[in-house]
Amino acid sequence: MTDAPLPGPASLRNPLGLTVELGRDTPIRLDCGVEMDSVTVAYQTYGTLNADRSNAILLCHALTGDQYVADPHPITGKPGWWNDLVGPGRLFDTDRYFLICSNVLGGCMGTTGPKEVNPATGKPWGQDFPIITIGDMVQVQARLVDHLGIDQMFAVIGGSMGGMQVLEWCASRPERVFAAIPIATAARHSAQNIAFNEVGRQAVIADPEWREGRYMDHGTKPRRGLAVARMAAHITYLSEPALHRKFGRNLQGDRDAFEYGFGAEFQVESYLRHQGSTFVDRFDANSYLYITRAMDYFDLAAEHGSLANAFKGTKTRFCVVSFSSDWLFPTVESRAVVHALNAVAANVSFVEIQSDKGHDAFLLDEPEFHATLSGFLEAAAVRRGLPPAGSKGETP
């Protein structure tokens, strides 16, 4: 994939892709009250922005995702998280759309976050980094969209925490979103999800190498704590049927009997340990704390008085998607969003995809899900006046 020519002030290219510094002219005021006059945003683009700038799609990544939607990850070398959906003639057709994905504020893949240098001290921010919210992430994304010279996004799309960003866009900047697809998400973080996040955070904090968040100053990392946090969280992304189908009670390796110890006896144990150990190589522990806390604070109904008020007067077209086996963000959460949109007579469609793959189904090969996205985008593109599919962006 190659990045499209960009309008407006030049962005800079570095090993993490495109970056831009925002906030110099107008500081970015965070929900916690802190003002930041310099925020670097790392992002990727795919496709070409059309002449009237009406074909832009913002893809919002999940908690442990990043801007590498369809590029090999620079640390792991693995394909991007929606790699199979992006490209000429694919669901996100780069002959037709201009795709944007940025690493969120507080992230650890080039956007300003706890691991970056605090200009006031010359050292990594660590726990001196200000507390952030989903609203802050969206504010920074909006500044990036301004930088690219785009007034209204054709669509804003994301799953899980990315879906929270989609809903925040629609509540705080409805005039800038023509179509929205919040996937496997909720309008507020449940008590159960806050509890799981707290277990993960405490695992990190309990690691002796966390050192009150100053581990980078000591040249170390709370690897064990972060790995445990990832293991616990990863279980919530799956479903019992998926785990059983993949692992059952099978023993690790060629074993046919227990070894009676605390090593990885079962395949599922080995799988989780692998997930934990590989995660710490690409993710920052403090970023994990800050981003999970941002998810915990998210509650559109509390912010607007009611969930319906959050979307009052919206002209955005919505497609809300859930998965039947997702117990992290169950369908009832998506239905609450749909009911709120119905209450304000919004243009909304809803589908629950039948899948036994759990929360992570939105990242996997789910033909019905992909068909839903394709159908909704096609209908929205017609309404938007975009050229038909297969025209390579040419006007009819």
LODRENRO-85335 format. One record per residue (C-alpha): x, y, z; chain; residue in one letter. Coordinates in pm, whole numbers, plus 32768, in hexadecimal, padded with zeros to 4 digits. Example, Ala and Ser with C-alpha at 12.3 -4.5 7.8 and 13.67 -1.06 7.14 Angstrom:
BEGIN
[[84CE; 7E3E; 830C]; "A"; "A"]
[[8557; 7F96; 82CA]; "A"; "S"]
REM end
This chain:
BEGIN
[[8000; 8000; 8000]; "A"; "M"]
[[8077; 8161; 7FBC]; "A"; "T"]
[[8008; 829D; 8069]; "A"; "D"]
[[7F3A; 8393; 7FA2]; "A"; "A"]
[[7FAE; 84F6; 7F5C]; "A"; "P"]
[[7F30; 85CA; 807B]; "A"; "L"]
[[7E95; 8725; 806F]; "A"; "P"]
[[7EF1; 8838; 815F]; "A"; "G"]
[[802F; 884B; 8232]; "A"; "P"]
[[8128; 8739; 81EE]; "A"; "A"]
[[8131; 8606; 82CB]; "A"; "S"]
[[827E; 8567; 831B]; "A"; "L"]
[[82E6; 8402; 82D1]; "A"; "R"]
[[83AC; 8339; 83CC]; "A"; "N"]
[[83D8; 81C5; 8417]; "A"; "P"]
[[8278; 81BD; 84AA]; "A"; "L"]
[[81D5; 824A; 8370]; "A"; "G"]
[[8143; 83A7; 8357]; "A"; "L"]
[[814D; 8494; 8480]; "A"; "T"]
[[80D1; 85F3; 84BF]; "A"; "V"]
[[80F7; 86DC; 85E8]; "A"; "E"]
[[7FB1; 8778; 865C]; "A"; "L"]
[[7F57; 8879; 8765]; "A"; "G"]
[[805D; 8984; 8721]; "A"; "R"]
[[7F65; 8A89; 86A6]; "A"; "D"]
[[7E47; 8A26; 878F]; "A"; "T"]
[[7E9D; 894C; 88BC]; "A"; "P"]
[[7DD9; 880A; 88E7]; "A"; "I"]
[[7D13; 8821; 8A2C]; "A"; "R"]
[[7CD5; 86CA; 8AC2]; "A"; "L"]
[[7BA3; 8668; 8B8D]; "A"; "D"]
[[7C7C; 865A; 8CC6]; "A"; "C"]
[[7CC7; 87CE; 8C98]; "A"; "G"]
[[7E2F; 87AF; 8C1D]; "A"; "V"]
[[7E8F; 886C; 8AE2]; "A"; "E"]
[[7F88; 87D0; 89EF]; "A"; "M"]
[[802C; 88B7; 88F1]; "A"; "D"]
[[80E5; 87A4; 883C]; "A"; "S"]
[[804D; 8654; 87E3]; "A"; "V"]
[[80F0; 8577; 86DE]; "A"; "T"]
[[8000; 8496; 8624]; "A"; "V"]
[[807A; 8365; 8563]; "A"; "A"]
[[7F8F; 82EC; 8452]; "A"; "Y"]
[[7F6D; 822E; 830D]; "A"; "Q"]
[[7E9C; 8278; 81DA]; "A"; "T"]
[[7E2E; 819C; 80B8]; "A"; "Y"]
[[7D97; 8206; 7F6D]; "A"; "G"]
[[7D6D; 8366; 7EE6]; "A"; "T"]
[[7C9F; 8488; 7F68]; "A"; "L"]
[[7BB5; 84F7; 7E52]; "A"; "N"]
[[7B95; 8659; 7DD1]; "A"; "A"]
[[7A6D; 86BD; 7EAE]; "A"; "D"]
[[7AFA; 85FC; 7FD8]; "A"; "R"]
[[79BD; 8531; 8005]; "A"; "S"]
[[7A49; 83CC; 8002]; "A"; "N"]
[[7B0C; 83C3; 814A]; "A"; "A"]
[[7AD6; 82A7; 8243]; "A"; "I"]
[[7B69; 82B5; 83A0]; "A"; "L"]
[[7BB9; 815C; 842D]; "A"; "L"]
[[7BD1; 815F; 85AA]; "A"; "C"]
[[7CA5; 8051; 864A]; "A"; "H"]
[[7C5D; 7F83; 8782]; "A"; "A"]
[[7D17; 7F83; 88D1]; "A"; "L"]
[[7E4E; 7EC6; 8863]; "A"; "T"]
[[7E3A; 7F28; 86F3]; "A"; "G"]
[[7EEF; 803C; 863E]; "A"; "D"]
[[7EFF; 80F2; 84F1]; "A"; "Q"]
[[7F7A; 7FC1; 842F]; "A"; "Y"]
[[7E2D; 7F5B; 8398]; "A"; "V"]
[[7EBF; 7EC6; 825C]; "A"; "A"]
[[803A; 7EDB; 8281]; "A"; "D"]
[[8129; 7DE2; 831D]; "A"; "P"]
[[8159; 7E43; 8488]; "A"; "H"]
[[82B5; 7EDD; 84AF]; "A"; "P"]
[[82FB; 7E1D; 85F1]; "A"; "I"]
[[8251; 7CCE; 85BF]; "A"; "T"]
[[8254; 7CBB; 8442]; "A"; "G"]
[[80EE; 7C38; 844B]; "A"; "K"]
[[7FE6; 7CB3; 8353]; "A"; "P"]
[[7F0A; 7DD8; 83B8]; "A"; "G"]
[[7DD1; 7D9A; 8484]; "A"; "W"]
[[7CE5; 7DC8; 8359]; "A"; "W"]
[[7DE9; 7D72; 8253]; "A"; "N"]
[[7D02; 7C93; 8185]; "A"; "D"]
[[7BF2; 7D9E; 8170]; "A"; "L"]
[[7CC5; 7EBD; 80E8]; "A"; "V"]
[[7D38; 7EE1; 7F81]; "A"; "G"]
[[7CC1; 7F11; 7E1A]; "A"; "P"]
[[7B72; 7E67; 7DEA]; "A"; "G"]
[[7B5F; 7DF3; 7F54]; "A"; "R"]
[[7A5B; 7E51; 8058]; "A"; "L"]
[[7B19; 7F91; 80A6]; "A"; "F"]
[[7B65; 7FD8; 7F3A]; "A"; "D"]
[[7C97; 80B7; 7F20]; "A"; "T"]
[[7C37; 810B; 7DB9]; "A"; "D"]
[[7AFF; 81A8; 7E4B]; "A"; "R"]
[[7B43; 8217; 7FB1]; "A"; "Y"]
[[7C4E; 82D7; 806B]; "A"; "F"]
[[7C90; 821C; 81AF]; "A"; "L"]
[[7D2C; 82B6; 82E4]; "A"; "I"]
[[7D96; 820A; 8425]; "A"; "C"]
[[7E58; 82B4; 853D]; "A"; "S"]
[[7EF5; 822C; 8678]; "A"; "N"]
[[7E22; 82B4; 8796]; "A"; "V"]
[[7E94; 83BA; 888E]; "A"; "L"]
[[7F44; 82FF; 89A7]; "A"; "G"]
[[7FAF; 81EC; 88B8]; "A"; "G"]
[[8107; 815A; 8889]; "A"; "C"]
[[8139; 814D; 8710]; "A"; "M"]
[[81A7; 82B0; 86CB]; "A"; "G"]
[[808B; 8384; 8754]; "A"; "T"]
[[80D6; 844A; 888F]; "A"; "T"]
[[80AD; 836A; 89BE]; "A"; "G"]
[[8156; 8303; 8B05]; "A"; "P"]
[[8289; 826E; 8A58]; "A"; "K"]
[[82D3; 83AA; 8992]; "A"; "E"]
[[83B5; 84C0; 8A14]; "A"; "V"]
[[831B; 85CD; 8AEF]; "A"; "N"]
[[83AE; 8712; 8A64]; "A"; "P"]
[[83A8; 87AA; 8BC0]; "A"; "A"]
[[8493; 86A2; 8C52]; "A"; "T"]
[[8545; 8606; 8B2A]; "A"; "G"]
[[84DE; 84AF; 8BAF]; "A"; "K"]
[[83C0; 83C3; 8B58]; "A"; "P"]
[[8272; 843D; 8BDE]; "A"; "W"]
[[8228; 82FE; 8CA1]; "A"; "G"]
[[811D; 833F; 8DA8]; "A"; "Q"]
[[8142; 84B7; 8D78]; "A"; "D"]
[[8079; 8492; 8C38]; "A"; "F"]
[[7F20; 852E; 8C66]; "A"; "P"]
[[7DF1; 844E; 8C8C]; "A"; "I"]
[[7D39; 842D; 8B41]; "A"; "I"]
[[7BDA; 83D6; 8ACB]; "A"; "T"]
[[7B38; 8350; 8990]; "A"; "I"]
[[7ACA; 84B7; 8953]; "A"; "G"]
[[7C35; 8527; 895B]; "A"; "D"]
[[7C92; 841C; 885D]; "A"; "M"]
[[7B7E; 8495; 8775]; "A"; "V"]
[[7BE1; 8601; 87A3]; "A"; "Q"]
[[7D40; 85AC; 872A]; "A"; "V"]
[[7CB2; 84E3; 8607]; "A"; "Q"]
[[7BDD; 860F; 85A9]; "A"; "A"]
[[7D14; 86EA; 85A7]; "A"; "R"]
[[7DB9; 85EE; 84C0]; "A"; "L"]
[[7C8B; 85F3; 83D7]; "A"; "V"]
[[7CA1; 8771; 83D8]; "A"; "D"]
[[7E10; 8754; 837C]; "A"; "H"]
[[7DAF; 867B; 8253]; "A"; "L"]
[[7CB7; 8782; 81E1]; "A"; "G"]
[[7B7F; 86AD; 820D]; "A"; "I"]
[[7A3E; 874F; 828E]; "A"; "D"]
[[7960; 861A; 829E]; "A"; "Q"]
[[79C2; 84AD; 82A6]; "A"; "M"]
[[7903; 83C9; 81BA]; "A"; "F"]
[[7910; 82C3; 82CE]; "A"; "A"]
[[79A5; 8285; 8426]; "A"; "V"]
[[79CA; 8113; 8476]; "A"; "I"]
[[7A5A; 804D; 8597]; "A"; "G"]
[[7A30; 7F22; 867B]; "A"; "G"]
[[7A48; 7F03; 87F6]; "A"; "S"]
[[7AFE; 8039; 8877]; "A"; "M"]
[[7AFC; 80AC; 870C]; "A"; "G"]
[[7981; 8097; 871A]; "A"; "G"]
[[7983; 8178; 884C]; "A"; "M"]
[[7A44; 8277; 877F]; "A"; "Q"]
[[793F; 8259; 8669]; "A"; "V"]
[[7826; 82A3; 8761]; "A"; "L"]
[[78EA; 83C5; 87F5]; "A"; "E"]
[[791C; 845A; 8699]; "A"; "W"]
[[77A6; 8444; 865A]; "A"; "C"]
[[774B; 84DD; 87AA]; "A"; "A"]
[[7849; 85F7; 87B0]; "A"; "S"]
[[7876; 8642; 863C]; "A"; "R"]
[[7740; 85BB; 858A]; "A"; "P"]
[[775C; 86AF; 8468]; "A"; "E"]
[[78AF; 861B; 840F]; "A"; "R"]
[[7837; 84B2; 83E9]; "A"; "V"]
[[7763; 844F; 82BC]; "A"; "F"]
[[7754; 82DD; 8318]; "A"; "A"]
[[77BC; 821D; 844F]; "A"; "A"]
[[77FA; 80AD; 8496]; "A"; "I"]
[[7830; 8063; 860A]; "A"; "P"]
[[7888; 7EF1; 862B]; "A"; "I"]
[[7888; 7E0F; 8760]; "A"; "A"]
[[7885; 7F37; 884A]; "A"; "T"]
[[77B8; 7FF7; 894A]; "A"; "A"]
[[7758; 8159; 89AD]; "A"; "A"]
[[77F5; 8120; 8B02]; "A"; "R"]
[[78E6; 802E; 8BA0]; "A"; "H"]
[[7834; 7F2F; 8C7A]; "A"; "S"]
[[7892; 7EE0; 8DE2]; "A"; "A"]
[[790B; 7D8A; 8D6D]; "A"; "Q"]
[[79F2; 7E24; 8C6B]; "A"; "N"]
[[7A78; 7F24; 8D62]; "A"; "I"]
[[7AC0; 7E00; 8E4B]; "A"; "A"]
[[7B83; 7D41; 8D42]; "A"; "F"]
[[7C4A; 7E7C; 8CF0]; "A"; "N"]
[[7C9D; 7EAF; 8E5E]; "A"; "E"]
[[7D22; 7D4B; 8E7B]; "A"; "V"]
[[7E07; 7D94; 8D55]; "A"; "G"]
[[7E7D; 7EE0; 8DE1]; "A"; "R"]
[[7EC6; 7E4A; 8F35]; "A"; "Q"]
[[7F8E; 7D33; 8E92]; "A"; "A"]
[[806B; 7E3C; 8DF0]; "A"; "V"]
[[808A; 7F10; 8F2B]; "A"; "I"]
[[80DF; 7DDF; 8FFF]; "A"; "A"]
[[8209; 7D87; 8F24]; "A"; "D"]
[[8345; 7DF9; 8FDF]; "A"; "P"]
[[83D0; 7E7C; 8E97]; "A"; "E"]
[[82B2; 7F75; 8E6C]; "A"; "W"]
[[836E; 805F; 8F5B]; "A"; "R"]
[[824C; 8152; 8F87]; "A"; "E"]
[[8238; 8178; 8E10]; "A"; "G"]
[[83A6; 81E1; 8DEB]; "A"; "R"]
[[8422; 8097; 8D5D]; "A"; "Y"]
[[84AC; 813D; 8C21]; "A"; "M"]
[[8591; 8215; 8CF7]; "A"; "D"]
[[8620; 80D0; 8D83]; "A"; "H"]
[[863F; 8021; 8C34]; "A"; "G"]
[[8548; 7F16; 8C95]; "A"; "T"]
[[83DD; 7EB2; 8C56]; "A"; "K"]
[[82C7; 7E0B; 8D24]; "A"; "P"]
[[82BB; 7CE9; 8C32]; "A"; "R"]
[[821B; 7BE9; 8D17]; "A"; "R"]
[[810A; 7CD1; 8D90]; "A"; "G"]
[[80B3; 7D4A; 8C32]; "A"; "L"]
[[80B2; 7BE4; 8BB0]; "A"; "A"]
[[7FBC; 7B7B; 8CBE]; "A"; "V"]
[[7EE1; 7CA9; 8C6C]; "A"; "A"]
[[7EDE; 7C41; 8B00]; "A"; "R"]
[[7E8E; 7AD6; 8B56]; "A"; "M"]
[[7D63; 7B3A; 8C2A]; "A"; "A"]
[[7CE2; 7C2E; 8B26]; "A"; "A"]
[[7D12; 7B3C; 8A07]; "A"; "H"]
[[7C26; 7A42; 8AA9]; "A"; "I"]
[[7B13; 7B4A; 8A98]; "A"; "T"]
[[7B49; 7B73; 8921]; "A"; "Y"]
[[7AF6; 7A05; 88E0]; "A"; "L"]
[[79CF; 7920; 8929]; "A"; "S"]
[[79B9; 77D0; 89D7]; "A"; "E"]
[[794C; 771D; 8896]; "A"; "P"]
[[7A74; 77B4; 87DA]; "A"; "A"]
[[7B68; 7753; 88ED]; "A"; "L"]
[[7ADA; 75F5; 88FE]; "A"; "H"]
[[7AE6; 75C6; 8787]; "A"; "R"]
[[7C4D; 763C; 8775]; "A"; "K"]
[[7CDD; 75A1; 88B1]; "A"; "F"]
[[7BE4; 74D5; 8979]; "A"; "G"]
[[7CA1; 742C; 8A93]; "A"; "R"]
[[7DBE; 73C2; 89AF]; "A"; "N"]
[[7F10; 73A6; 8A52]; "A"; "L"]
[[803B; 7469; 89D7]; "A"; "Q"]
[[8123; 73C6; 88DD]; "A"; "G"]
[[8113; 724E; 88AF]; "A"; "D"]
[[80B9; 7208; 8A18]; "A"; "R"]
[[7FB5; 7103; 8A6C]; "A"; "D"]
[[7FCD; 7126; 8BE5]; "A"; "A"]
[[7FEA; 7238; 8CEA]; "A"; "F"]
[[8140; 729E; 8D68]; "A"; "E"]
[[80AC; 7312; 8EB4]; "A"; "Y"]
[[8147; 746C; 8EC5]; "A"; "G"]
[[8102; 75D9; 8E7C]; "A"; "F"]
[[8197; 75E7; 8D22]; "A"; "G"]
[[80BB; 7611; 8BF0]; "A"; "A"]
[[800F; 74BC; 8BFE]; "A"; "E"]
[[7EED; 751B; 8B19]; "A"; "F"]
[[7EFB; 75B0; 89BC]; "A"; "Q"]
[[7E1C; 76D0; 8A25]; "A"; "V"]
[[7F18; 772D; 8B34]; "A"; "E"]
[[8033; 772F; 8A39]; "A"; "S"]
[[7F62; 7804; 894D]; "A"; "Y"]
[[7F1A; 790A; 8A56]; "A"; "L"]
[[8085; 7916; 8AC4]; "A"; "R"]
[[80EC; 794F; 895C]; "A"; "H"]
[[7FEB; 7A67; 8939]; "A"; "Q"]
[[8076; 7B0C; 8A70]; "A"; "G"]
[[81E6; 7AEC; 8A17]; "A"; "S"]
[[81C0; 7B72; 88B5]; "A"; "T"]
[[80E2; 7C93; 8924]; "A"; "F"]
[[81EC; 7D2D; 8A05]; "A"; "V"]
[[82D5; 7D52; 88DB]; "A"; "D"]
[[81E9; 7E3E; 8825]; "A"; "R"]
[[8124; 7EF2; 8935]; "A"; "F"]
[[817D; 7FE3; 8A4B]; "A"; "D"]
[[8109; 7F92; 8BAC]; "A"; "A"]
[[80B0; 80F9; 8C09]; "A"; "N"]
[[7FED; 8120; 8AC4]; "A"; "S"]
[[7F27; 7FED; 8B2A]; "A"; "Y"]
[[7ECE; 8092; 8C74]; "A"; "L"]
[[7E6C; 81DE; 8BD8]; "A"; "Y"]
[[7DA0; 8151; 8AB8]; "A"; "I"]
[[7CDF; 8058; 8B8D]; "A"; "T"]
[[7C8D; 8171; 8C7F]; "A"; "R"]
[[7C10; 8246; 8B5C]; "A"; "A"]
[[7B21; 812C; 8B00]; "A"; "M"]
[[7AA8; 8117; 8C68]; "A"; "D"]
[[7A4C; 8289; 8C6C]; "A"; "Y"]
[[797C; 826F; 8B2E]; "A"; "F"]
[[7807; 82A7; 8B70]; "A"; "D"]
[[7743; 836E; 8A6D]; "A"; "L"]
[[75FD; 8366; 8B32]; "A"; "A"]
[[76A0; 83FB; 8C67]; "A"; "A"]
[[7747; 8508; 8B95]; "A"; "E"]
[[760B; 856F; 8AD9]; "A"; "H"]
[[74FA; 852E; 8BD9]; "A"; "G"]
[[7476; 8403; 8B1A]; "A"; "S"]
[[74F3; 832B; 89FE]; "A"; "L"]
[[73E7; 83B0; 8914]; "A"; "A"]
[[7459; 8515; 8959]; "A"; "N"]
[[75B6; 84B7; 88E3]; "A"; "A"]
[[752B; 8486; 8783]; "A"; "F"]
[[7413; 8589; 877E]; "A"; "K"]
[[73F0; 8629; 8627]; "A"; "G"]
[[74F1; 8549; 8581]; "A"; "T"]
[[74E7; 8524; 8406]; "A"; "K"]
[[75F0; 8414; 8406]; "A"; "T"]
[[7597; 82C2; 8372]; "A"; "R"]
[[75E4; 81A7; 8465]; "A"; "F"]
[[7626; 8033; 8442]; "A"; "C"]
[[764D; 7F94; 859A]; "A"; "V"]
[[76E9; 7E38; 85A0]; "A"; "V"]
[[7707; 7D39; 86B9]; "A"; "S"]
[[776A; 7BC9; 86D0]; "A"; "F"]
[[7696; 7ABF; 8777]; "A"; "S"]
[[77B3; 7A23; 8842]; "A"; "S"]
[[7855; 7B6B; 88B1]; "A"; "D"]
[[783E; 7B72; 8A2B]; "A"; "W"]
[[792E; 7C98; 8A54]; "A"; "L"]
[[7848; 7D84; 8991]; "A"; "F"]
[[7708; 7CB7; 8977]; "A"; "P"]
[[75EE; 7D00; 8885]; "A"; "T"]
[[751E; 7DA5; 8996]; "A"; "V"]
[[761C; 7EC3; 8996]; "A"; "E"]
[[75F2; 7EFA; 881F]; "A"; "S"]
[[7478; 7EEA; 8842]; "A"; "R"]
[[7488; 8002; 8945]; "A"; "A"]
[[7537; 80DC; 8842]; "A"; "V"]
[[7436; 807E; 873A]; "A"; "V"]
[[7313; 80CD; 8824]; "A"; "H"]
[[73AA; 8222; 8871]; "A"; "A"]
[[73D2; 8269; 86FE]; "A"; "L"]
[[726C; 81F9; 86BF]; "A"; "N"]
[[71F7; 82E6; 87CF]; "A"; "A"]
[[7280; 840E; 870C]; "A"; "V"]
[[7208; 8388; 85B9]; "A"; "A"]
[[7369; 834E; 853D]; "A"; "A"]
[[73B4; 828B; 83FF]; "A"; "N"]
[[742D; 8143; 8495]; "A"; "V"]
[[7448; 7FD7; 8433]; "A"; "S"]
[[74B5; 7EC3; 851C]; "A"; "F"]
[[7533; 7D61; 84F2]; "A"; "V"]
[[75A0; 7C56; 85E6]; "A"; "E"]
[[7693; 7B70; 8533]; "A"; "I"]
[[7672; 7A04; 8596]; "A"; "Q"]
[[77D2; 7996; 85EF]; "A"; "S"]
[[7876; 78BD; 86F7]; "A"; "D"]
[[79C3; 7978; 86E0]; "A"; "K"]
[[797F; 7A70; 87F8]; "A"; "G"]
[[79DD; 7BDE; 8808]; "A"; "H"]
[[7B03; 7BBB; 8719]; "A"; "D"]
[[7A17; 7B4F; 8601]; "A"; "A"]
[[7A2C; 7CAC; 8568]; "A"; "F"]
[[7B9E; 7C6D; 8524]; "A"; "L"]
[[7B69; 7B11; 8492]; "A"; "L"]
[[7ADE; 7A7B; 8353]; "A"; "D"]
[[7965; 7AA5; 837F]; "A"; "E"]
[[78BB; 7AAF; 8228]; "A"; "P"]
[[776A; 7B28; 82AE]; "A"; "E"]
[[7814; 7C45; 8366]; "A"; "F"]
[[78D9; 7CA8; 8232]; "A"; "H"]
[[77A0; 7C99; 815B]; "A"; "A"]
[[76EF; 7D7E; 8253]; "A"; "T"]
[[7808; 7E7E; 8245]; "A"; "L"]
[[7816; 7E6E; 80CB]; "A"; "S"]
[[769E; 7E9A; 809F]; "A"; "G"]
[[7685; 7FBE; 818E]; "A"; "F"]
[[77B1; 8072; 80FB]; "A"; "L"]
[[772E; 8042; 7F9A]; "A"; "E"]
[[75DB; 80D7; 7FF5]; "A"; "A"]
[[767F; 81F7; 80AE]; "A"; "A"]
[[776A; 8238; 7F8A]; "A"; "A"]
[[7641; 825B; 7EA0]; "A"; "V"]
[[75A4; 8356; 7F8E]; "A"; "R"]
[[76F1; 840B; 7FA6]; "A"; "R"]
[[7707; 8422; 7E2B]; "A"; "G"]
[[784A; 835D; 7E14]; "A"; "L"]
[[789D; 82A9; 7CCF]; "A"; "P"]
[[7819; 8144; 7CBA]; "A"; "P"]
[[78EA; 801A; 7D1E]; "A"; "A"]
[[79E4; 7FB0; 7C14]; "A"; "G"]
[[7A05; 810C; 7B7D]; "A"; "S"]
[[7B5C; 814A; 7C1F]; "A"; "K"]
[[7ADF; 8295; 7CA7]; "A"; "G"]
[[7A78; 831C; 7B55]; "A"; "E"]
[[7933; 83DD; 7B3F]; "A"; "T"]
[[7823; 832F; 7A77]; "A"; "P"]
REM end
